[in-house]
Amino acid sequence: MIIEVCKSKLHKVTVTEANLQYVGSITIDQDLMDAANLIENEKVQVVNINNGERLDTYVIRGERGTGVICLNGPAARKVAVGDVVIIMSYAQMDFEEAKTFKPWLVFPDTETNKLI
């Protein structure tokens, strides 16, 4: 049996930009991507703590060390700069493998989006 489990999670990062005129995606600081084991173009779910919005999009690599979290394109309408979001990715794996799998859970500083 194959099941889907949480692979990566950036817990409580702050939206630094919202760019409506960009072709959709989310730009994430490369340091955060590395810490959460996320790669460019990977599908992610974004959950907005401030308003309850949930959306799926894909990752674009942001400049390292900037703390950038930017929702682009139509997703920009679902957030405001300063909103706190959770970003998650999932992986499909065998049920037995999933029992011992450990996801990458990252809890950056919510004010700066920097790794603690």
C-alpha positions, 0 to 999 in steps of 0.5 A: 500500500502507498500512502502520502505523508508529510515530507517537509514543513516550514512552520510559521514563516512570515510573508514578506512579499505578494506579487500579483503580476508574476506567473504563479508560485512561491519564492522561498529563501534558499536557506529555508529550502535547504533546511526543509529539504525542498527543491525548486519546482516542488509542489507545496501546500501553503496554509495561511494562519491569519485567514485560513486560506489553503493553496497548492503551488510550486517553489521558486528558489529565493535569494539565500539569507534574505528570509524571502517568502513571496506568494506570486500570481493568483496566490498573492490574493490569498495573503497579505504581507505580514501574514504567517503561513505554514508551508508543507510538502508531501511524499508518497511511500510504502506504508511500512517505510512511512512508519519510520520516515522522519520529515524535515520540520523547520521552525524559523524565527517568525519575525525574520524567517531566519533559521534559529 
